[in-house]
Amino acid sequence: MEQLIVSIGPHLKDAISTKRIMWAVTASLVPAGAASVFIFGLNSLLVIIASVFAAVATEAVILALRRKDVRAVYDGSAVLTGLLLAYNIPPGSPVWMPLAGSFFAIAIGKQVFGGLGYNVLNPALAARAFLMASWPVQMTTTWLATRGGALSGTALRGVDVLTQATPLAVWKKASQIVADPAATTHQIVQARQAMAELSSPDATMNLFLGNVGGCIGETSALLLLIGAAYLMFKRWIGWRIPVSYILTVAFLAWAFGGVDGLFTGNAVFHVLAGGLILGAFYMATDMVTSPVSPAGMVVFGAGCGLLTTIIRLAGGYPEGVCYSILIMNVATPLIDRTTRPKRLGEVRKRA
């Protein structure tokens, strides 16, 4: 006689494993990294190798110290963390920076919480915030000239802006000059010229293809979108978080990001520039640190978009993707609790 066993869910299982998803996401990011090596040179490759090596080595050592199966490093999560961290570092960074960052990402951002599936924050972004707080000069000045020399910020000659600064840094500096009552007419003309160049069709195409200054893996929107399309086709990431994130940034940048009043901002520029595409599709969608309900995902994405735009437009730092996702990571338990779908037959008590 066959025995019936009563157990808690889940009861439906799939052949897709965490290991398979991790390696698939890693593979989808390889084209963007290869393009960065081509655009910025071999130092980008050294940063990527150092970051991935340090992440895997740290994971193996800590697993051994915790008397866990060291073969867990083969699940690809440490490789993906190291790769994402490298993609969030300037291409001219010294090699010791990704080594320190990856150690922090795995040891503090992941293993201290218990390992994969227990971390509160995205480990790669937590490490990037650590590097920004510890070595802000290296994280904001070690940009490299692109192979084509596009968007170097030369339109702001005579203004305190770094050559080969990122497009967002040039845009923010120009916006501040235009809004500054003490700015001279010459400075304002230069600033508006720089903003016009950044809004030109050629500049937009460079942003889309990746021929711009920026962190290693964030510049080529085209290659990132191709990888993201594959992951969405396989249903390994959903559309709600990235779409709500990007649409929120686009609307708010259009409504409040212009220097000539409301609804004069350049939404396309703010979507393509910086790490928005990388963050929206590859880090905000992290299964561990993002909400599980459909409504919660939309709230999470919109919250990331709101915070990113506030930091870009009103903060002292030109980019806000990293901190916005980290803040929303902390809010994820609350979002899950307030957006939990009602179970069949459930009657909720009124507060």
C-alpha positions in Angstrom: 0.0 0.0 0.0 1.4 3.4 -1.0 2.0 5.8 1.8 0.8 9.4 1.5 3.2 12.0 2.8 2.1 15.5 3.8 4.7 18.2 3.6 5.0 21.9 3.1 5.6 23.4 -0.4 7.0 23.9 -2.8 5.8 20.7 -4.5 6.5 21.6 -8.1 10.2 21.4 -9.1 12.0 22.5 -12.2 15.2 21.4 -13.8 16.5 25.0 -13.7 19.0 25.4 -10.8 20.6 28.3 -9.1 23.9 27.3 -10.6 22.5 27.3 -14.1 20.9 30.8 -13.7 24.1 32.3 -12.2 26.3 31.0 -15.1 23.7 32.2 -17.6 23.6 35.7 -16.2 27.4 35.7 -16.2 27.5 34.6 -19.8 25.0 37.4 -20.7 27.4 40.0 -19.3 30.5 38.8 -21.1 29.8 40.8 -24.4 29.6 44.0 -22.5 32.9 43.3 -20.7 34.6 42.3 -24.0 33.5 45.6 -25.5 34.9 47.5 -22.5 38.3 45.8 -23.0 38.2 46.8 -26.6 37.1 50.4 -25.8 39.3 51.1 -22.8 42.2 48.7 -23.1 43.8 45.9 -21.2 43.6 47.4 -17.8 39.8 46.7 -17.9 40.6 43.1 -18.4 43.0 43.1 -15.4 40.4 44.7 -13.2 37.8 42.0 -14.2 40.2 39.1 -13.7 41.3 40.4 -10.3 37.8 41.0 -9.1 36.5 37.6 -10.1 39.6 35.8 -8.7 39.3 37.6 -5.4 35.6 36.9 -5.1 36.1 33.1 -5.8 39.1 32.9 -3.5 37.4 34.7 -0.7 34.3 32.5 -1.0 36.4 29.3 -1.0 38.4 30.4 2.1 35.3 31.4 4.1 33.5 28.2 3.2 36.4 26.2 4.4 36.6 28.2 7.6 32.9 27.6 8.1 33.4 23.9 7.4 31.0 24.0 4.4 31.4 22.3 1.1 34.0 24.3 -0.8 32.7 23.0 -4.1 29.8 25.5 -3.6 32.1 28.0 -5.4 31.2 26.2 -8.6 27.6 27.5 -8.4 28.7 30.7 -10.1 27.4 33.2 -7.6 30.9 34.4 -6.5 32.0 34.7 -10.1 28.9 36.8 -10.9 29.5 39.0 -7.8 33.1 39.6 -8.8 32.1 40.4 -12.4 29.4 42.8 -11.4 31.7 44.6 -9.0 34.3 44.9 -11.8 31.7 46.4 -14.1 31.0 49.1 -11.5 34.6 50.2 -11.2 36.4 52.8 -13.5 38.6 51.1 -16.1 41.7 52.9 -14.9 41.5 51.6 -11.4 44.5 50.0 -9.8 44.3 46.3 -9.5 44.3 46.3 -5.7 40.9 48.0 -5.7 38.9 45.1 -7.1 40.8 42.8 -4.8 39.7 44.8 -1.8 36.2 45.2 -3.1 35.6 41.6 -3.9 36.8 40.5 -0.5 34.3 42.9 1.1 31.5 41.8 -1.3 31.9 38.1 -0.3 33.0 38.3 3.3 30.8 41.2 4.5 28.1 41.5 1.9 27.3 37.8 1.6 29.0 35.3 3.9 28.5 37.3 7.1 24.7 36.8 6.6 25.0 33.1 6.0 25.9 32.8 2.3 23.9 32.7 -0.9 20.2 33.4 -0.3 20.6 35.1 3.1 22.3 38.4 2.2 20.2 41.6 2.8 22.1 43.8 0.3 23.3 43.2 -3.2 27.0 42.2 -2.5 28.5 43.8 -5.5 26.8 47.1 -4.9 27.6 47.0 -1.2 31.2 46.6 -2.2 31.0 49.5 -4.6 29.6 51.7 -1.9 32.5 50.5 0.3 35.1 51.5 -2.3 33.4 54.9 -2.9 33.6 55.6 0.9 37.1 54.3 1.2 38.8 55.5 -2.0 36.6 58.2 -3.5 39.4 59.7 -5.6 40.3 56.5 -7.4 36.6 55.7 -7.9 35.8 59.1 -9.4 38.9 60.1 -11.4 40.5 57.0 -12.9 38.6 57.2 -16.2 40.3 56.2 -19.4 40.0 57.7 -22.9 37.8 55.7 -25.2 39.2 54.3 -28.4 37.2 56.9 -30.3 37.6 59.7 -27.8 33.9 60.3 -27.7 32.2 62.5 -25.1 35.4 63.6 -23.3 34.0 66.7 -21.9 36.2 69.0 -23.9 33.3 71.4 -24.5 33.8 72.5 -20.9 37.4 73.8 -21.4 38.2 76.3 -18.6 35.6 74.8 -16.3 36.6 72.6 -13.4 35.8 69.2 -15.0 38.0 66.3 -15.6 39.1 65.3 -19.1 37.4 62.0 -20.1 34.8 62.6 -17.3 31.6 60.5 -17.6 28.7 62.0 -19.6 26.7 62.3 -16.3 29.5 64.2 -14.6 29.7 66.6 -17.5 25.9 67.1 -17.6 25.7 67.7 -13.9 28.5 70.2 -13.9 27.0 72.0 -16.9 23.6 72.1 -15.2 25.1 73.6 -12.0 26.8 76.3 -14.1 23.6 77.3 -15.9 21.8 77.5 -12.6 24.6 79.4 -10.8 23.8 83.2 -10.6 27.5 83.9 -10.2 28.4 82.2 -13.4 29.7 84.4 -16.2 28.1 84.6 -19.6 31.0 82.8 -21.2 30.7 79.9 -18.7 27.0 79.6 -19.3 27.5 79.5 -23.0 30.1 76.8 -22.7 27.9 74.8 -20.3 24.9 75.0 -22.7 27.1 74.0 -25.6 28.3 70.9 -23.6 24.7 69.9 -22.9 23.7 70.4 -26.5 26.6 68.1 -27.6 25.5 65.5 -25.1 22.0 65.6 -26.5 23.1 65.4 -30.2 22.3 62.3 -32.3 26.0 61.3 -32.5 26.3 61.5 -28.7 23.2 59.5 -28.2 24.5 56.8 -30.5 27.8 56.8 -28.7 25.9 56.3 -25.4 24.0 53.4 -27.0 27.0 51.7 -28.4 29.4 52.4 -25.4 32.0 54.7 -26.9 31.8 57.0 -23.8 33.6 57.4 -20.5 32.3 55.4 -17.6 32.7 52.3 -15.5 33.9 49.1 -17.1 30.6 47.3 -17.7 28.0 50.1 -17.9 28.8 52.0 -21.1 27.4 49.8 -23.9 23.6 49.9 -23.5 23.2 47.8 -26.7 25.2 44.8 -25.4 23.6 45.0 -22.0 20.1 45.0 -23.5 20.9 42.0 -25.7 22.0 40.0 -22.7 19.0 41.2 -20.7 16.6 40.2 -23.5 18.0 36.7 -23.4 17.5 36.5 -19.7 14.0 37.8 -20.0 13.2 35.3 -22.8 14.4 32.5 -20.5 12.3 34.0 -17.7 15.2 34.1 -15.4 14.5 37.8 -14.8 11.2 39.6 -14.9 10.2 42.8 -16.7 8.5 44.6 -13.8 11.5 45.8 -11.9 13.6 47.0 -14.8 10.7 48.5 -16.8 9.3 50.4 -13.8 12.8 51.5 -12.8 13.7 52.9 -16.3 10.3 54.5 -17.0 10.4 56.3 -13.6 13.8 57.7 -14.3 12.8 58.7 -17.9 9.6 60.5 -16.7 11.2 62.3 -13.8 14.3 63.3 -15.8 12.0 64.7 -18.5 9.8 66.5 -16.0 12.5 67.9 -13.7 15.8 67.4 -15.4 15.8 70.4 -17.7 17.5 73.7 -17.1 14.8 75.7 -18.9 11.8 74.7 -16.8 9.5 71.7 -16.3 9.2 69.0 -19.0 12.4 70.1 -20.8 14.7 67.4 -19.6 16.5 64.8 -21.8 14.9 61.5 -20.8 16.9 59.5 -23.4 20.2 60.8 -22.1 19.4 59.9 -18.5 18.3 56.4 -19.5 21.4 55.6 -21.6 24.0 57.4 -19.5 25.6 55.9 -16.4 24.8 52.6 -14.9 21.0 52.6 -15.2 20.7 49.8 -17.8 23.2 47.7 -15.9 21.6 48.3 -12.6 18.0 47.9 -13.7 18.4 44.6 -15.5 21.3 42.9 -13.6 21.4 44.1 -10.0 17.9 45.4 -9.1 16.5 42.1 -10.3 18.6 40.1 -7.8 16.3 37.3 -6.6 17.5 37.5 -3.0 17.3 41.2 -2.4 14.2 42.2 -4.4 10.5 41.7 -3.7 8.7 38.5 -4.7 5.1 39.8 -5.5 4.3 41.5 -8.8 3.1 44.6 -7.1 6.1 44.7 -4.9 8.4 44.5 -7.9 6.8 47.6 -9.5 7.0 49.5 -6.2 10.7 48.4 -5.8 11.5 49.5 -9.4 9.7 52.8 -9.1 11.4 53.5 -5.7 14.8 52.8 -7.3 13.9 55.2 -10.2 12.8 58.0 -7.8 15.9 57.8 -5.6 18.2 57.6 -8.7 16.7 60.7 -10.2 16.8 62.6 -6.9 20.5 61.8 -6.4 21.4 62.7 -10.0 19.5 65.9 -10.1 19.7 67.2 -6.5 22.6 65.3 -4.9 26.3 66.0 -4.9 27.1 62.8 -6.9 26.2 62.5 -10.6 25.2 58.9 -10.4 22.6 57.4 -8.0 22.0 53.8 -9.2 24.1 52.1 -6.6 22.7 53.8 -3.6 19.1 53.7 -4.8 19.2 49.9 -5.2 20.9 49.4 -1.8 18.3 51.6 -0.1 15.5 49.7 -1.8 17.1 46.4 -0.8 16.7 47.4 2.8 13.1 48.3 2.2 12.3 44.9 0.5 11.0 43.1 3.6 8.5 45.9 4.2 7.5 46.0 0.5 7.0 42.2 0.6 4.8 42.5 3.7 2.6 45.3 2.4 2.2 43.9 -1.1 1.6 40.3 -0.2 -1.2 38.9 -2.3 -4.2 37.6 -0.5 -4.4 33.9 -0.3 -7.5 32.1 -1.6 -10.3 32.4 1.0 -8.2 34.7 3.3 -10.0 37.4 5.2 -7.7 40.1 6.4 -8.3 41.8 9.7 -8.7 45.6 9.6 -6.2 47.6 11.5 
